Amino acid sequence: MNVMAEAAASPKPAAAAPETGTGKVKKKKSRPTNCLQSNKRIRRKDWYYRDGKYFANKQCFQLWAKQEAEKVKKAQEAAAAAAEKPAEEKTA
């Protein structure tokens, strides 16, 4: 009985007490108002969501995907050209 009385009388640890006002506030993620590709206004009835981005319609998404593929291709070509350039200088 003595142990139960001590446990009831002892204060609870501070970690168990809920903190008020110090917690992080969750921000609600809102979708953008304009299309990433065409900068058209996005309306709820016809918005198109792919790859974590919002577009006005499917055609805008396809154009954006095509442009992104071209950017990646150009970056790879530039990296390959940069890799070849030092090799040519060493042989010359």
PyMOL Python script that loads the backbone (N, CA, C, O; Angstrom):
from pymol import cmd

cmd.read_pdbstr("""\
ATOM      1  N   MET A   1       0.807  -1.198   0.000  1.00  0.00           N
ATOM      2  CA  MET A   1       0.000   0.000   0.000  1.00  0.00           C
ATOM      3  C   MET A   1       0.850   1.261   0.000  1.00  0.00           C
ATOM      4  O   MET A   1       0.474   2.276  -0.587  1.00  0.00           O
ATOM      5  N   ASN A   2       1.948   1.190   0.634  1.00  0.00           N
ATOM      6  CA  ASN A   2       2.819   2.341   0.737  1.00  0.00           C
ATOM      7  C   ASN A   2       3.341   2.756  -0.636  1.00  0.00           C
ATOM      8  O   ASN A   2       3.476   3.950  -0.905  1.00  0.00           O
ATOM      9  N   VAL A   3       3.636   1.795  -1.505  1.00  0.00           N
ATOM     10  CA  VAL A   3       4.141   2.090  -2.846  1.00  0.00           C
ATOM     11  C   VAL A   3       3.062   2.777  -3.674  1.00  0.00           C
ATOM     12  O   VAL A   3       3.356   3.702  -4.431  1.00  0.00           O
ATOM     13  N   MET A   4       1.846   2.341  -3.539  1.00  0.00           N
ATOM     14  CA  MET A   4       0.740   2.939  -4.295  1.00  0.00           C
ATOM     15  C   MET A   4       0.496   4.377  -3.853  1.00  0.00           C
ATOM     16  O   MET A   4       0.191   5.237  -4.679  1.00  0.00           O
ATOM     17  N   ALA A   5       0.625   4.638  -2.576  1.00  0.00           N
ATOM     18  CA  ALA A   5       0.417   5.986  -2.068  1.00  0.00           C
ATOM     19  C   ALA A   5       1.509   6.921  -2.566  1.00  0.00           C
ATOM     20  O   ALA A   5       1.237   8.074  -2.900  1.00  0.00           O
ATOM     21  N   GLU A   6       2.756   6.424  -2.618  1.00  0.00           N
ATOM     22  CA  GLU A   6       3.855   7.243  -3.109  1.00  0.00           C
ATOM     23  C   GLU A   6       3.710   7.537  -4.597  1.00  0.00           C
ATOM     24  O   GLU A   6       3.996   8.649  -5.041  1.00  0.00           O
ATOM     25  N   ALA A   7       3.266   6.545  -5.370  1.00  0.00           N
ATOM     26  CA  ALA A   7       3.093   6.730  -6.808  1.00  0.00           C
ATOM     27  C   ALA A   7       1.990   7.735  -7.093  1.00  0.00           C
ATOM     28  O   ALA A   7       2.104   8.536  -8.020  1.00  0.00           O
ATOM     29  N   ALA A   8       0.935   7.699  -6.313  1.00  0.00           N
ATOM     30  CA  ALA A   8      -0.163   8.636  -6.513  1.00  0.00           C
ATOM     31  C   ALA A   8       0.227  10.042  -6.080  1.00  0.00           C
ATOM     32  O   ALA A   8      -0.227  11.017  -6.678  1.00  0.00           O
ATOM     33  N   ALA A   9       1.060  10.162  -5.051  1.00  0.00           N
ATOM     34  CA  ALA A   9       1.434  11.466  -4.521  1.00  0.00           C
ATOM     35  C   ALA A   9       2.552  12.121  -5.326  1.00  0.00           C
ATOM     36  O   ALA A   9       2.675  13.346  -5.328  1.00  0.00           O
ATOM     37  N   SER A  10       3.379  11.309  -6.017  1.00  0.00           N
ATOM     38  CA  SER A  10       4.507  11.888  -6.749  1.00  0.00           C
ATOM     39  C   SER A  10       4.012  12.634  -7.986  1.00  0.00           C
ATOM     40  O   SER A  10       3.057  12.203  -8.633  1.00  0.00           O
ATOM     41  N   PRO A  11       4.658  13.746  -8.312  1.00  0.00           N
ATOM     42  CA  PRO A  11       4.244  14.495  -9.497  1.00  0.00           C
ATOM     43  C   PRO A  11       4.605  13.739 -10.778  1.00  0.00           C
ATOM     44  O   PRO A  11       5.595  13.010 -10.831  1.00  0.00           O
ATOM     45  N   LYS A  12       3.790  13.931 -11.788  1.00  0.00           N
ATOM     46  CA  LYS A  12       4.045  13.274 -13.076  1.00  0.00           C
ATOM     47  C   LYS A  12       5.190  13.977 -13.781  1.00  0.00           C
ATOM     48  O   LYS A  12       5.378  15.179 -13.591  1.00  0.00           O
ATOM     49  N   PRO A  13       5.956  13.265 -14.587  1.00  0.00           N
ATOM     50  CA  PRO A  13       7.058  13.909 -15.306  1.00  0.00           C
ATOM     51  C   PRO A  13       6.550  14.974 -16.275  1.00  0.00           C
ATOM     52  O   PRO A  13       5.431  14.893 -16.780  1.00  0.00           O
ATOM     53  N   ALA A  14       7.390  15.963 -16.520  1.00  0.00           N
ATOM     54  CA  ALA A  14       7.003  17.079 -17.386  1.00  0.00           C
ATOM     55  C   ALA A  14       6.805  16.632 -18.827  1.00  0.00           C
ATOM     56  O   ALA A  14       6.034  17.250 -19.561  1.00  0.00           O
ATOM     57  N   ALA A  15       7.490  15.565 -19.247  1.00  0.00           N
ATOM     58  CA  ALA A  15       7.377  15.104 -20.623  1.00  0.00           C
ATOM     59  C   ALA A  15       5.987  14.554 -20.918  1.00  0.00           C
ATOM     60  O   ALA A  15       5.539  14.585 -22.064  1.00  0.00           O
ATOM     61  N   ALA A  16       5.304  14.051 -19.896  1.00  0.00           N
ATOM     62  CA  ALA A  16       3.982  13.488 -20.103  1.00  0.00           C
ATOM     63  C   ALA A  16       2.923  14.576 -20.228  1.00  0.00           C
ATOM     64  O   ALA A  16       1.855  14.342 -20.794  1.00  0.00           O
ATOM     65  N   ALA A  17       3.210  15.757 -19.708  1.00  0.00           N
ATOM     66  CA  ALA A  17       2.241  16.843 -19.777  1.00  0.00           C
ATOM     67  C   ALA A  17       2.188  17.393 -21.197  1.00  0.00           C
ATOM     68  O   ALA A  17       3.232  17.617 -21.810  1.00  0.00           O
ATOM     69  N   PRO A  18       0.997  17.612 -21.725  1.00  0.00           N
ATOM     70  CA  PRO A  18       0.906  18.154 -23.084  1.00  0.00           C
ATOM     71  C   PRO A  18       1.353  19.607 -23.128  1.00  0.00           C
ATOM     72  O   PRO A  18       1.025  20.406 -22.251  1.00  0.00           O
ATOM     73  N   GLU A  19       2.102  19.924 -24.161  1.00  0.00           N
ATOM     74  CA  GLU A  19       2.568  21.293 -24.333  1.00  0.00           C
ATOM     75  C   GLU A  19       1.495  22.088 -25.059  1.00  0.00           C
ATOM     76  O   GLU A  19       0.890  21.602 -26.015  1.00  0.00           O
ATOM     77  N   THR A  20       1.266  23.291 -24.608  1.00  0.00           N
ATOM     78  CA  THR A  20       0.244  24.115 -25.230  1.00  0.00           C
ATOM     79  C   THR A  20       0.894  25.314 -25.891  1.00  0.00           C
ATOM     80  O   THR A  20       1.666  26.037 -25.262  1.00  0.00           O
ATOM     81  N   GLY A  21       0.584  25.519 -27.143  1.00  0.00           N
ATOM     82  CA  GLY A  21       1.061  26.693 -27.849  1.00  0.00           C
ATOM     83  C   GLY A  21       2.479  26.604 -28.382  1.00  0.00           C
ATOM     84  O   GLY A  21       2.925  27.534 -29.054  1.00  0.00           O
ATOM     85  N   THR A  22       3.203  25.534 -28.115  1.00  0.00           N
ATOM     86  CA  THR A  22       4.573  25.444 -28.586  1.00  0.00           C
ATOM     87  C   THR A  22       4.721  24.470 -29.744  1.00  0.00           C
ATOM     88  O   THR A  22       5.801  24.377 -30.326  1.00  0.00           O
ATOM     89  N   GLY A  23       3.673  23.748 -30.091  1.00  0.00           N
ATOM     90  CA  GLY A  23       3.743  22.772 -31.169  1.00  0.00           C
ATOM     91  C   GLY A  23       3.777  23.439 -32.529  1.00  0.00           C
ATOM     92  O   GLY A  23       3.409  24.605 -32.669  1.00  0.00           O
ATOM     93  N   LYS A  24       4.218  22.697 -33.528  1.00  0.00           N
ATOM     94  CA  LYS A  24       4.265  23.227 -34.883  1.00  0.00           C
ATOM     95  C   LYS A  24       2.863  23.270 -35.473  1.00  0.00           C
ATOM     96  O   LYS A  24       2.053  22.370 -35.248  1.00  0.00           O
ATOM     97  N   VAL A  25       2.593  24.306 -36.218  1.00  0.00           N
ATOM     98  CA  VAL A  25       1.308  24.448 -36.867  1.00  0.00           C
ATOM     99  C   VAL A  25       1.416  23.862 -38.269  1.00  0.00           C
ATOM    100  O   VAL A  25       2.317  24.223 -39.026  1.00  0.00           O
ATOM    101  N   LYS A  26       0.517  22.976 -38.614  1.00  0.00           N
ATOM    102  CA  LYS A  26       0.547  22.372 -39.945  1.00  0.00           C
ATOM    103  C   LYS A  26      -0.050  23.343 -40.943  1.00  0.00           C
ATOM    104  O   LYS A  26      -1.145  23.870 -40.750  1.00  0.00           O
ATOM    105  N   LYS A  27       0.697  23.567 -42.018  1.00  0.00           N
ATOM    106  CA  LYS A  27       0.193  24.424 -43.080  1.00  0.00           C
ATOM    107  C   LYS A  27      -0.610  23.584 -44.048  1.00  0.00           C
ATOM    108  O   LYS A  27      -0.211  22.475 -44.402  1.00  0.00           O
ATOM    109  N   LYS A  28      -1.721  24.107 -44.465  1.00  0.00           N
ATOM    110  CA  LYS A  28      -2.523  23.422 -45.466  1.00  0.00           C
ATOM    111  C   LYS A  28      -1.917  23.712 -46.826  1.00  0.00           C
ATOM    112  O   LYS A  28      -1.742  24.870 -47.206  1.00  0.00           O
ATOM    113  N   LYS A  29      -1.599  22.660 -47.551  1.00  0.00           N
ATOM    114  CA  LYS A  29      -1.023  22.857 -48.877  1.00  0.00           C
ATOM    115  C   LYS A  29      -2.143  23.254 -49.826  1.00  0.00           C
ATOM    116  O   LYS A  29      -3.157  22.565 -49.937  1.00  0.00           O
ATOM    117  N   SER A  30      -1.948  24.354 -50.494  1.00  0.00           N
ATOM    118  CA  SER A  30      -2.954  24.794 -51.447  1.00  0.00           C
ATOM    119  C   SER A  30      -2.408  24.626 -52.851  1.00  0.00           C
ATOM    120  O   SER A  30      -1.208  24.763 -53.091  1.00  0.00           O
ATOM    121  N   ARG A  31      -3.288  24.333 -53.753  1.00  0.00           N
ATOM    122  CA  ARG A  31      -2.837  24.165 -55.122  1.00  0.00           C
ATOM    123  C   ARG A  31      -2.665  25.540 -55.755  1.00  0.00           C
ATOM    124  O   ARG A  31      -3.351  26.490 -55.379  1.00  0.00           O
ATOM    125  N   PRO A  32      -1.755  25.647 -56.708  1.00  0.00           N
ATOM    126  CA  PRO A  32      -1.513  26.945 -57.349  1.00  0.00           C
ATOM    127  C   PRO A  32      -2.720  27.391 -58.162  1.00  0.00           C
ATOM    128  O   PRO A  32      -3.569  26.579 -58.533  1.00  0.00           O
ATOM    129  N   THR A  33      -2.785  28.679 -58.431  1.00  0.00           N
ATOM    130  CA  THR A  33      -3.925  29.213 -59.173  1.00  0.00           C
ATOM    131  C   THR A  33      -3.683  29.203 -60.675  1.00  0.00           C
ATOM    132  O   THR A  33      -4.629  29.298 -61.456  1.00  0.00           O
ATOM    133  N   ASN A  34      -2.415  29.087 -61.090  1.00  0.00           N
ATOM    134  CA  ASN A  34      -2.101  29.128 -62.517  1.00  0.00           C
ATOM    135  C   ASN A  34      -1.387  27.856 -62.947  1.00  0.00           C
ATOM    136  O   ASN A  34      -0.701  27.208 -62.157  1.00  0.00           O
ATOM    137  N   CYS A  35      -1.564  27.515 -64.216  1.00  0.00           N
ATOM    138  CA  CYS A  35      -0.942  26.342 -64.811  1.00  0.00           C
ATOM    139  C   CYS A  35       0.570  26.545 -64.888  1.00  0.00           C
ATOM    140  O   CYS A  35       1.045  27.647 -65.162  1.00  0.00           O
ATOM    141  N   LEU A  36       1.310  25.483 -64.646  1.00  0.00           N
ATOM    142  CA  LEU A  36       2.767  25.541 -64.692  1.00  0.00           C
ATOM    143  C   LEU A  36       3.274  25.796 -66.108  1.00  0.00           C
ATOM    144  O   LEU A  36       4.269  26.498 -66.289  1.00  0.00           O
ATOM    145  N   GLN A  37       2.612  25.242 -67.100  1.00  0.00           N
ATOM    146  CA  GLN A  37       3.035  25.340 -68.491  1.00  0.00           C
ATOM    147  C   GLN A  37       2.533  26.620 -69.159  1.00  0.00           C
ATOM    148  O   GLN A  37       3.324  27.419 -69.660  1.00  0.00           O
ATOM    149  N   SER A  38       1.231  26.804 -69.161  1.00  0.00           N
ATOM    150  CA  SER A  38       0.647  27.884 -69.953  1.00  0.00           C
ATOM    151  C   SER A  38       0.310  29.129 -69.143  1.00  0.00           C
ATOM    152  O   SER A  38      -0.041  30.162 -69.714  1.00  0.00           O
ATOM    153  N   ASN A  39       0.413  29.043 -67.819  1.00  0.00           N
ATOM    154  CA  ASN A  39       0.079  30.137 -66.917  1.00  0.00           C
ATOM    155  C   ASN A  39      -1.400  30.527 -66.999  1.00  0.00           C
ATOM    156  O   ASN A  39      -1.774  31.638 -66.623  1.00  0.00           O
ATOM    157  N   LYS A  40      -2.236  29.610 -67.490  1.00  0.00           N
ATOM    158  CA  LYS A  40      -3.677  29.843 -67.504  1.00  0.00           C
ATOM    159  C   LYS A  40      -4.231  29.658 -66.093  1.00  0.00           C
ATOM    160  O   LYS A  40      -3.630  28.971 -65.267  1.00  0.00           O
ATOM    161  N   ARG A  41      -5.348  30.258 -65.832  1.00  0.00           N
ATOM    162  CA  ARG A  41      -6.015  30.082 -64.543  1.00  0.00           C
ATOM    163  C   ARG A  41      -6.533  28.646 -64.439  1.00  0.00           C
ATOM    164  O   ARG A  41      -7.154  28.139 -65.374  1.00  0.00           O
ATOM    165  N   ILE A  42      -6.279  27.997 -63.310  1.00  0.00           N
ATOM    166  CA  ILE A  42      -6.738  26.624 -63.118  1.00  0.00           C
ATOM    167  C   ILE A  42      -8.093  26.663 -62.426  1.00  0.00           C
ATOM    168  O   ILE A  42      -8.231  27.220 -61.337  1.00  0.00           O
ATOM    169  N   ARG A  43      -9.081  26.072 -63.065  1.00  0.00           N
ATOM    170  CA  ARG A  43     -10.410  25.972 -62.472  1.00  0.00           C
ATOM    171  C   ARG A  43     -10.590  24.568 -61.907  1.00  0.00           C
ATOM    172  O   ARG A  43     -10.044  23.608 -62.452  1.00  0.00           O
ATOM    173  N   ARG A  44     -11.335  24.439 -60.842  1.00  0.00           N
ATOM    174  CA  ARG A  44     -11.508  23.164 -60.159  1.00  0.00           C
ATOM    175  C   ARG A  44     -12.093  22.105 -61.084  1.00  0.00           C
ATOM    176  O   ARG A  44     -11.724  20.935 -60.986  1.00  0.00           O
ATOM    177  N   LYS A  45     -12.984  22.486 -61.966  1.00  0.00           N
ATOM    178  CA  LYS A  45     -13.655  21.462 -62.766  1.00  0.00           C
ATOM    179  C   LYS A  45     -12.758  20.864 -63.849  1.00  0.00           C
ATOM    180  O   LYS A  45     -13.062  19.786 -64.360  1.00  0.00           O
ATOM    181  N   ASP A  46     -11.675  21.525 -64.208  1.00  0.00           N
ATOM    182  CA  ASP A  46     -10.843  20.967 -65.275  1.00  0.00           C
ATOM    183  C   ASP A  46      -9.345  20.962 -64.969  1.00  0.00           C
ATOM    184  O   ASP A  46      -8.539  20.899 -65.897  1.00  0.00           O
ATOM    185  N   TRP A  47      -8.954  21.024 -63.706  1.00  0.00           N
ATOM    186  CA  TRP A  47      -7.523  20.966 -63.411  1.00  0.00           C
ATOM    187  C   TRP A  47      -6.990  19.562 -63.599  1.00  0.00           C
ATOM    188  O   TRP A  47      -7.725  18.581 -63.480  1.00  0.00           O
ATOM    189  N   TYR A  48      -5.697  19.476 -63.896  1.00  0.00           N
ATOM    190  CA  TYR A  48      -5.044  18.212 -64.209  1.00  0.00           C
ATOM    191  C   TYR A  48      -3.799  18.105 -63.344  1.00  0.00           C
ATOM    192  O   TYR A  48      -2.933  18.979 -63.406  1.00  0.00           O
ATOM    193  N   TYR A  49      -3.689  17.057 -62.542  1.00  0.00           N
ATOM    194  CA  TYR A  49      -2.594  16.895 -61.585  1.00  0.00           C
ATOM    195  C   TYR A  49      -1.746  15.698 -61.979  1.00  0.00           C
ATOM    196  O   TYR A  49      -2.236  14.570 -62.027  1.00  0.00           O
ATOM    197  N   ARG A  50      -0.467  15.949 -62.261  1.00  0.00           N
ATOM    198  CA  ARG A  50       0.469  14.867 -62.570  1.00  0.00           C
ATOM    199  C   ARG A  50       1.848  15.247 -62.049  1.00  0.00           C
ATOM    200  O   ARG A  50       2.215  16.422 -62.047  1.00  0.00           O
ATOM    201  N   ASP A  51       2.605  14.260 -61.612  1.00  0.00           N
ATOM    202  CA  ASP A  51       3.987  14.431 -61.152  1.00  0.00           C
ATOM    203  C   ASP A  51       4.125  15.501 -60.071  1.00  0.00           C
ATOM    204  O   ASP A  51       5.140  16.195 -60.010  1.00  0.00           O
ATOM    205  N   GLY A  52       3.114  15.636 -59.222  1.00  0.00           N
ATOM    206  CA  GLY A  52       3.183  16.598 -58.125  1.00  0.00           C
ATOM    207  C   GLY A  52       2.968  18.037 -58.546  1.00  0.00           C
ATOM    208  O   GLY A  52       3.262  18.955 -57.780  1.00  0.00           O
ATOM    209  N   LYS A  53       2.465  18.246 -59.739  1.00  0.00           N
ATOM    210  CA  LYS A  53       2.250  19.599 -60.249  1.00  0.00           C
ATOM    211  C   LYS A  53       0.843  19.705 -60.836  1.00  0.00           C
ATOM    212  O   LYS A  53       0.248  18.703 -61.232  1.00  0.00           O
ATOM    213  N   TYR A  54       0.324  20.925 -60.885  1.00  0.00           N
ATOM    214  CA  TYR A  54      -1.014  21.174 -61.403  1.00  0.00           C
ATOM    215  C   TYR A  54      -0.928  21.838 -62.768  1.00  0.00           C
ATOM    216  O   TYR A  54      -0.113  22.733 -62.991  1.00  0.00           O
ATOM    217  N   PHE A  55      -1.782  21.385 -63.676  1.00  0.00           N
ATOM    218  CA  PHE A  55      -1.833  21.921 -65.033  1.00  0.00           C
ATOM    219  C   PHE A  55      -3.277  22.260 -65.382  1.00  0.00           C
ATOM    220  O   PHE A  55      -4.210  21.757 -64.755  1.00  0.00           O
ATOM    221  N   ALA A  56      -3.456  23.116 -66.388  1.00  0.00           N
ATOM    222  CA  ALA A  56      -4.795  23.514 -66.797  1.00  0.00           C
ATOM    223  C   ALA A  56      -5.524  22.359 -67.472  1.00  0.00           C
ATOM    224  O   ALA A  56      -6.735  22.211 -67.305  1.00  0.00           O
ATOM    225  N   ASN A  57      -4.803  21.540 -68.233  1.00  0.00           N
ATOM    226  CA  ASN A  57      -5.430  20.393 -68.899  1.00  0.00           C
ATOM    227  C   ASN A  57      -4.344  19.384 -69.285  1.00  0.00           C
ATOM    228  O   ASN A  57      -3.161  19.602 -69.024  1.00  0.00           O
ATOM    229  N   LYS A  58      -4.755  18.300 -69.898  1.00  0.00           N
ATOM    230  CA  LYS A  58      -3.827  17.230 -70.245  1.00  0.00           C
ATOM    231  C   LYS A  58      -2.824  17.677 -71.305  1.00  0.00           C
ATOM    232  O   LYS A  58      -1.663  17.269 -71.276  1.00  0.00           O
ATOM    233  N   GLN A  59      -3.265  18.504 -72.227  1.00  0.00           N
ATOM    234  CA  GLN A  59      -2.372  18.977 -73.282  1.00  0.00           C
ATOM    235  C   GLN A  59      -1.224  19.805 -72.687  1.00  0.00           C
ATOM    236  O   GLN A  59      -0.079  19.670 -73.117  1.00  0.00           O
ATOM    237  N   CYS A  60      -1.522  20.644 -71.719  1.00  0.00           N
ATOM    238  CA  CYS A  60      -0.479  21.433 -71.069  1.00  0.00           C
ATOM    239  C   CYS A  60       0.524  20.523 -70.382  1.00  0.00           C
ATOM    240  O   CYS A  60       1.727  20.779 -70.419  1.00  0.00           O
ATOM    241  N   PHE A  61       0.034  19.462 -69.754  1.00  0.00           N
ATOM    242  CA  PHE A  61       0.939  18.517 -69.103  1.00  0.00           C
ATOM    243  C   PHE A  61       1.844  17.852 -70.129  1.00  0.00           C
ATOM    244  O   PHE A  61       3.046  17.714 -69.902  1.00  0.00           O
ATOM    245  N   GLN A  62       1.273  17.440 -71.259  1.00  0.00           N
ATOM    246  CA  GLN A  62       2.075  16.762 -72.278  1.00  0.00           C
ATOM    247  C   GLN A  62       3.138  17.688 -72.851  1.00  0.00           C
ATOM    248  O   GLN A  62       4.265  17.256 -73.092  1.00  0.00           O
ATOM    249  N   LEU A  63       2.799  18.954 -73.074  1.00  0.00           N
ATOM    250  CA  LEU A  63       3.783  19.926 -73.557  1.00  0.00           C
ATOM    251  C   LEU A  63       4.891  20.131 -72.526  1.00  0.00           C
ATOM    252  O   LEU A  63       6.069  20.200 -72.878  1.00  0.00           O
ATOM    253  N   TRP A  64       4.511  20.227 -71.258  1.00  0.00           N
ATOM    254  CA  TRP A  64       5.494  20.393 -70.191  1.00  0.00           C
ATOM    255  C   TRP A  64       6.422  19.184 -70.113  1.00  0.00           C
ATOM    256  O   TRP A  64       7.635  19.338 -69.966  1.00  0.00           O
ATOM    257  N   ALA A  65       5.854  17.982 -70.211  1.00  0.00           N
ATOM    258  CA  ALA A  65       6.660  16.763 -70.142  1.00  0.00           C
ATOM    259  C   ALA A  65       7.644  16.705 -71.308  1.00  0.00           C
ATOM    260  O   ALA A  65       8.789  16.284 -71.142  1.00  0.00           O
ATOM    261  N   LYS A  66       7.194  17.127 -72.479  1.00  0.00           N
ATOM    262  CA  LYS A  66       8.061  17.135 -73.657  1.00  0.00           C
ATOM    263  C   LYS A  66       9.217  18.118 -73.464  1.00  0.00           C
ATOM    264  O   LYS A  66      10.360  17.808 -73.800  1.00  0.00           O
ATOM    265  N   GLN A  67       8.920  19.300 -72.925  1.00  0.00           N
ATOM    266  CA  GLN A  67       9.966  20.294 -72.685  1.00  0.00           C
ATOM    267  C   GLN A  67      10.957  19.809 -71.630  1.00  0.00           C
ATOM    268  O   GLN A  67      12.162  20.023 -71.766  1.00  0.00           O
ATOM    269  N   GLU A  68      10.460  19.163 -70.588  1.00  0.00           N
ATOM    270  CA  GLU A  68      11.346  18.641 -69.548  1.00  0.00           C
ATOM    271  C   GLU A  68      12.267  17.564 -70.116  1.00  0.00           C
ATOM    272  O   GLU A  68      13.444  17.510 -69.759  1.00  0.00           O
ATOM    273  N   ALA A  69      11.741  16.701 -71.002  1.00  0.00           N
ATOM    274  CA  ALA A  69      12.558  15.665 -71.620  1.00  0.00           C
ATOM    275  C   ALA A  69      13.658  16.285 -72.473  1.00  0.00           C
ATOM    276  O   ALA A  69      14.789  15.798 -72.486  1.00  0.00           O
ATOM    277  N   GLU A  70      13.327  17.364 -73.187  1.00  0.00           N
ATOM    278  CA  GLU A  70      14.323  18.053 -74.005  1.00  0.00           C
ATOM    279  C   GLU A  70      15.405  18.688 -73.127  1.00  0.00           C
ATOM    280  O   GLU A  70      16.584  18.660 -73.480  1.00  0.00           O
ATOM    281  N   LYS A  71      15.010  19.260 -71.983  1.00  0.00           N
ATOM    282  CA  LYS A  71      15.985  19.857 -71.067  1.00  0.00           C
ATOM    283  C   LYS A  71      16.954  18.801 -70.548  1.00  0.00           C
ATOM    284  O   LYS A  71      18.160  19.033 -70.471  1.00  0.00           O
ATOM    285  N   VAL A  72      16.413  17.644 -70.194  1.00  0.00           N
ATOM    286  CA  VAL A  72      17.253  16.561 -69.680  1.00  0.00           C
ATOM    287  C   VAL A  72      18.215  16.090 -70.755  1.00  0.00           C
ATOM    288  O   VAL A  72      19.387  15.835 -70.477  1.00  0.00           O
ATOM    289  N   LYS A  73      17.720  15.972 -71.995  1.00  0.00           N
ATOM    290  CA  LYS A  73      18.556  15.523 -73.100  1.00  0.00           C
ATOM    291  C   LYS A  73      19.700  16.508 -73.347  1.00  0.00           C
ATOM    292  O   LYS A  73      20.843  16.098 -73.547  1.00  0.00           O
ATOM    293  N   LYS A  74      19.389  17.810 -73.334  1.00  0.00           N
ATOM    294  CA  LYS A  74      20.420  18.830 -73.535  1.00  0.00           C
ATOM    295  C   LYS A  74      21.447  18.807 -72.411  1.00  0.00           C
ATOM    296  O   LYS A  74      22.642  18.970 -72.656  1.00  0.00           O
ATOM    297  N   ALA A  75      20.990  18.607 -71.192  1.00  0.00           N
ATOM    298  CA  ALA A  75      21.909  18.550 -70.054  1.00  0.00           C
ATOM    299  C   ALA A  75      22.837  17.344 -70.170  1.00  0.00           C
ATOM    300  O   ALA A  75      24.019  17.439 -69.839  1.00  0.00           O
ATOM    301  N   GLN A  76      22.319  16.222 -70.631  1.00  0.00           N
ATOM    302  CA  GLN A  76      23.143  15.029 -70.809  1.00  0.00           C
ATOM    303  C   GLN A  76      24.164  15.242 -71.920  1.00  0.00           C
ATOM    304  O   GLN A  76      25.317  14.829 -71.795  1.00  0.00           O
ATOM    305  N   GLU A  77      23.741  15.888 -73.009  1.00  0.00           N
ATOM    306  CA  GLU A  77      24.665  16.164 -74.107  1.00  0.00           C
ATOM    307  C   GLU A  77      25.770  17.116 -73.652  1.00  0.00           C
ATOM    308  O   GLU A  77      26.935  16.943 -74.012  1.00  0.00           O
ATOM    309  N   ALA A  78      25.398  18.120 -72.859  1.00  0.00           N
ATOM    310  CA  ALA A  78      26.394  19.072 -72.377  1.00  0.00           C
ATOM    311  C   ALA A  78      27.377  18.379 -71.428  1.00  0.00           C
ATOM    312  O   ALA A  78      28.573  18.670 -71.454  1.00  0.00           O
ATOM    313  N   ALA A  79      26.887  17.484 -70.609  1.00  0.00           N
ATOM    314  CA  ALA A  79      27.760  16.755 -69.690  1.00  0.00           C
ATOM    315  C   ALA A  79      28.700  15.840 -70.462  1.00  0.00           C
ATOM    316  O   ALA A  79      29.873  15.713 -70.113  1.00  0.00           O
ATOM    317  N   ALA A  80      28.184  15.201 -71.515  1.00  0.00           N
ATOM    318  CA  ALA A  80      29.023  14.327 -72.330  1.00  0.00           C
ATOM    319  C   ALA A  80      30.093  15.142 -73.054  1.00  0.00           C
ATOM    320  O   ALA A  80      31.241  14.710 -73.148  1.00  0.00           O
ATOM    321  N   ALA A  81      29.727  16.306 -73.562  1.00  0.00           N
ATOM    322  CA  ALA A  81      30.685  17.167 -74.253  1.00  0.00           C
ATOM    323  C   ALA A  81      31.754  17.666 -73.280  1.00  0.00           C
ATOM    324  O   ALA A  81      32.929  17.759 -73.635  1.00  0.00           O
ATOM    325  N   ALA A  82      31.344  17.981 -72.067  1.00  0.00           N
ATOM    326  CA  ALA A  82      32.303  18.445 -71.072  1.00  0.00           C
ATOM    327  C   ALA A  82      33.242  17.322 -70.658  1.00  0.00           C
ATOM    328  O   ALA A  82      34.410  17.571 -70.358  1.00  0.00           O
ATOM    329  N   ALA A  83      32.753  16.106 -70.638  1.00  0.00           N
ATOM    330  CA  ALA A  83      33.586  14.972 -70.276  1.00  0.00           C
ATOM    331  C   ALA A  83      34.597  14.653 -71.385  1.00  0.00           C
ATOM    332  O   ALA A  83      35.713  14.222 -71.094  1.00  0.00           O
ATOM    333  N   GLU A  84      34.226  14.857 -72.625  1.00  0.00           N
ATOM    334  CA  GLU A  84      35.115  14.593 -73.755  1.00  0.00           C
ATOM    335  C   GLU A  84      36.179  15.676 -73.906  1.00  0.00           C
ATOM    336  O   GLU A  84      37.296  15.391 -74.339  1.00  0.00           O
ATOM    337  N   LYS A  85      35.852  16.881 -73.562  1.00  0.00           N
ATOM    338  CA  LYS A  85      36.751  18.010 -73.777  1.00  0.00           C
ATOM    339  C   LYS A  85      38.081  17.843 -73.024  1.00  0.00           C
ATOM    340  O   LYS A  85      39.134  18.009 -73.640  1.00  0.00           O
ATOM    341  N   PRO A  86      38.082  17.526 -71.734  1.00  0.00           N
ATOM    342  CA  PRO A  86      39.379  17.338 -71.056  1.00  0.00           C
ATOM    343  C   PRO A  86      40.167  16.153 -71.627  1.00  0.00           C
ATOM    344  O   PRO A  86      41.397  16.187 -71.652  1.00  0.00           O
ATOM    345  N   ALA A  87      39.479  15.122 -72.077  1.00  0.00           N
ATOM    346  CA  ALA A  87      40.173  13.964 -72.655  1.00  0.00           C
ATOM    347  C   ALA A  87      40.889  14.367 -73.947  1.00  0.00           C
ATOM    348  O   ALA A  87      41.990  13.890 -74.220  1.00  0.00           O
ATOM    349  N   GLU A  88      40.273  15.236 -74.734  1.00  0.00           N
ATOM    350  CA  GLU A  88      40.897  15.693 -75.985  1.00  0.00           C
ATOM    351  C   GLU A  88      42.116  16.556 -75.690  1.00  0.00           C
ATOM    352  O   GLU A  88      43.118  16.474 -76.401  1.00  0.00           O
ATOM    353  N   GLU A  89      42.044  17.390 -74.641  1.00  0.00           N
ATOM    354  CA  GLU A  89      43.163  18.275 -74.310  1.00  0.00           C
ATOM    355  C   GLU A  89      44.371  17.489 -73.834  1.00  0.00           C
ATOM    356  O   GLU A  89      45.505  17.882 -74.104  1.00  0.00           O
ATOM    357  N   LYS A  90      44.149  16.382 -73.127  1.00  0.00           N
ATOM    358  CA  LYS A  90      45.267  15.566 -72.654  1.00  0.00           C
ATOM    359  C   LYS A  90      45.992  14.872 -73.789  1.00  0.00           C
ATOM    360  O   LYS A  90      47.213  14.717 -73.748  1.00  0.00           O
ATOM    361  N   THR A  91      45.247  14.453 -74.806  1.00  0.00           N
ATOM    362  CA  THR A  91      45.860  13.766 -75.939  1.00  0.00           C
ATOM    363  C   THR A  91      46.541  14.719 -76.879  1.00  0.00           C
ATOM    364  O   THR A  91      47.461  14.305 -77.585  1.00  0.00           O
ATOM    365  N   ALA A  92      46.157  15.942 -76.933  1.00  0.00           N
ATOM    366  CA  ALA A  92      46.723  16.909 -77.861  1.00  0.00           C
ATOM    367  C   ALA A  92      48.022  17.483 -77.396  1.00  0.00           C
ATOM    368  O   ALA A  92      48.612  18.315 -78.086  1.00  0.00           O
TER     369      ALA A  92
END
""", "prot")
cmd.dss("prot")
cmd.show_as("cartoon", "prot")
cmd.util.cbc("prot")
cmd.orient("prot")
